[in-house]
Amino acid sequence: MIRLGLLGATGRMGTLITSLIQSEFKSEIEVVAFARKGDSLEPLLSTDVVIDVSLPPVMAQLASLAVKRAKNLPRFVVGSTGWAPEDYAVIESLSQLTPVLVASNFSSGVFALSMILKDYAPLFKKLEYTPVIIERHHCHKKDAPSGTARTLQKSISPQNPDQIQTQSIRAGEVIGDHEVTFFGAGDQITLSHHAQDRSIFARGAIQVAKWLTQAPPQTNKTLGMSDYFESLKTESLGVS
Ligand SMILES: NC(=O)c1ccc[n+]([C@@H]2O[C@H](COP(=O)([O-])OP(=O)(O)OC[C@H]3O[C@@H](n4cnc5c(N)ncnc54)[C@H](OP(=O)(O)O)[C@@H]3O)[C@@H](O)[C@H]2O)c1
């Protein structure tokens, strides 16, 4: 049985992860620790794996506690978005001590979109198309552009991601839409991802957490969704 800690358990994502575990994963995962605002974060460190769906400063606080402890640490799946560089540094330190996977988006569809962009953005650039990202999210979302938009910017332009024009719309209860349009002189090409249900992120987070418990204990680098999907590819090919 995997002993899971959940940071952000009372939020939109946390609530969904808890109910999905109860409905679909209860024979293999048990939520043994969670922290509400004001609670001690220490109990989260006595688990096998922690899923973070809170806020970067809160996860950074937990990571600092873990780095101080340095031994017998759980693994970490970090899903919070909107990281400031000063908060993120401790995540990199934590990755030297225990496997840590950071993902701005746990859905396989967004991963596929970012792979398509990685492959084809150089061609669009050669053909002189200008990429523009438009992302829409619910009015409660705290960060803009979204973490996913930042990931897509990097897929299009790894060297100069900030130069990709990006517009953020925060309105209503939109779960998460990302649209990448390549504007040419006389035409335009649009690739888009539309999340219809938040459970695609919750299920992805749980699957990644399960996978992370099997990862080698020392990875020495922060893992991402590409590491997870690459390992699925080798598994399905029967490569060890
Ligand atoms: N990677 C992905 O696929 C993905 C998908 C969706 C969202 N996200 C990200 O996940 C995060 C959460 O999203 P959400 O929509 O679930 O937000 P939310 O509904 O606002 O939930 C935030 C959670 O963080 C908790 N929290 C805030 N301050 C805290 C503190 N000081 N100590 C302990 N807990 C604290 C909140 O607890 P209280 O209720 O007590 O305030 C709440 O449980 C955001 O960064 C979002 O961008 C990631």
The ligand as an SDF file (V2000), in Angstrom:
LIG
                    3D

 48 52  0  0  0  0  0  0  0  0999 V2000
   -0.0710   20.3140  -12.5220 N   0  0  0  0  0  0  0  0  0  0  0  0
   -1.3660   20.2980  -12.8950 C   0  0  0  0  0  0  0  0  0  0  0  0
   -1.8050   19.4940  -13.7530 O   0  0  0  0  0  0  0  0  0  0  0  0
   -2.3100   21.2690  -12.2440 C   0  0  0  0  0  0  0  0  0  0  0  0
   -3.6790   21.2650  -12.5670 C   0  0  0  0  0  0  0  0  0  0  0  0
   -4.5230   22.1460  -11.9250 C   0  0  0  0  0  0  0  0  0  0  0  0
   -4.0140   23.0370  -10.9850 C   0  0  0  0  0  0  0  0  0  0  0  0
   -2.6790   23.0460  -10.7240 N   0  0  0  0  0  0  0  0  0  0  0  0
   -2.0740   23.9420   -9.7260 C   0  0  0  0  0  0  0  0  0  0  0  0
   -2.3100   23.3570   -8.4680 O   0  0  0  0  0  0  0  0  0  0  0  0
   -2.4230   24.4010   -7.4890 C   0  0  0  0  0  0  0  0  0  0  0  0
   -3.7530   24.2510   -6.7580 C   0  0  0  0  0  0  0  0  0  0  0  0
   -4.8320   24.4670   -7.6580 O   0  0  0  0  0  0  0  0  0  0  0  0
   -6.3310   24.4900   -7.1400 P   0  0  0  0  0  0  0  0  0  0  0  0
   -7.1740   24.9120   -8.2870 O   0  0  0  0  0  0  0  0  0  0  0  0
   -6.6250   23.2010   -6.4410 O   0  0  0  0  0  0  0  0  0  0  0  0
   -6.2390   25.6960   -6.0710 O   0  0  0  0  0  0  0  0  0  0  0  0
   -7.0890   25.9420   -4.7530 P   0  0  0  0  0  0  0  0  0  0  0  0
   -8.4620   25.3890   -4.9130 O   0  0  0  0  0  0  0  0  0  0  0  0
   -6.9310   27.3920   -4.4420 O   0  0  0  0  0  0  0  0  0  0  0  0
   -6.3260   25.0680   -3.6290 O   0  0  0  0  0  0  0  0  0  0  0  0
   -5.1410   25.4900   -3.0200 C   0  0  0  0  0  0  0  0  0  0  0  0
   -4.8800   24.6170   -1.8210 C   0  0  0  0  0  0  0  0  0  0  0  0
   -3.6720   25.0570   -1.1670 O   0  0  0  0  0  0  0  0  0  0  0  0
   -3.9260   25.1480    0.2350 C   0  0  0  0  0  0  0  0  0  0  0  0
   -3.0720   26.1260    0.9330 N   0  0  0  0  0  0  0  0  0  0  0  0
   -2.9550   27.4400    0.6910 C   0  0  0  0  0  0  0  0  0  0  0  0
   -2.1100   27.9990    1.5800 N   0  0  0  0  0  0  0  0  0  0  0  0
   -1.6920   26.9940    2.4090 C   0  0  0  0  0  0  0  0  0  0  0  0
   -0.8100   26.9080    3.5210 C   0  0  0  0  0  0  0  0  0  0  0  0
   -0.1870   27.9980    3.9640 N   0  0  0  0  0  0  0  0  0  0  0  0
   -0.6140   25.7070    4.1010 N   0  0  0  0  0  0  0  0  0  0  0  0
   -1.2460   24.5830    3.6630 C   0  0  0  0  0  0  0  0  0  0  0  0
   -2.1120   24.5910    2.6070 N   0  0  0  0  0  0  0  0  0  0  0  0
   -2.3280   25.7870    1.9920 C   0  0  0  0  0  0  0  0  0  0  0  0
   -5.3620   25.5920    0.2990 C   0  0  0  0  0  0  0  0  0  0  0  0
   -5.8500   25.3560    1.6180 O   0  0  0  0  0  0  0  0  0  0  0  0
   -7.0650   26.2520    2.2050 P   0  0  0  0  0  0  0  0  0  0  0  0
   -8.2700   25.6940    1.5350 O   0  0  0  0  0  0  0  0  0  0  0  0
   -6.9790   25.9730    3.6650 O   0  0  0  0  0  0  0  0  0  0  0  0
   -6.7630   27.6700    1.8300 O   0  0  0  0  0  0  0  0  0  0  0  0
   -5.9870   24.6760   -0.7490 C   0  0  0  0  0  0  0  0  0  0  0  0
   -6.1750   23.3880   -0.2240 O   0  0  0  0  0  0  0  0  0  0  0  0
   -2.2790   25.7250   -8.2550 C   0  0  0  0  0  0  0  0  0  0  0  0
   -0.9320   26.1440   -8.2040 O   0  0  0  0  0  0  0  0  0  0  0  0
   -2.6610   25.3200   -9.6730 C   0  0  0  0  0  0  0  0  0  0  0  0
   -2.0880   26.1700  -10.6590 O   0  0  0  0  0  0  0  0  0  0  0  0
   -1.8290   22.1650  -11.3150 C   0  0  0  0  0  0  0  0  0  0  0  0
  1  2  1  0
  2  3  2  0
  2  4  1  0
  4  5  1  0
  4 48  2  0
  5  6  2  0
  6  7  1  0
  7  8  2  0
  8  9  1  0
  8 48  1  0
  9 10  1  0
  9 46  1  0
 10 11  1  0
 11 12  1  0
 11 44  1  0
 12 13  1  0
 13 14  1  0
 14 15  2  0
 14 16  1  0
 14 17  1  0
 17 18  1  0
 18 19  2  0
 18 20  1  0
 18 21  1  0
 21 22  1  0
 22 23  1  0
 23 24  1  0
 23 42  1  0
 24 25  1  0
 25 26  1  0
 25 36  1  0
 26 27  1  0
 26 35  1  0
 27 28  2  0
 28 29  1  0
 29 30  1  0
 29 35  2  0
 30 31  1  0
 30 32  2  0
 32 33  1  0
 33 34  2  0
 34 35  1  0
 36 37  1  0
 36 42  1  0
 37 38  1  0
 38 39  2  0
 38 40  1  0
 38 41  1  0
 42 43  1  0
 44 45  1  0
 44 46  1  0
 46 47  1  0
M  CHG  2   8   1  16  -1
M  END
$$$$
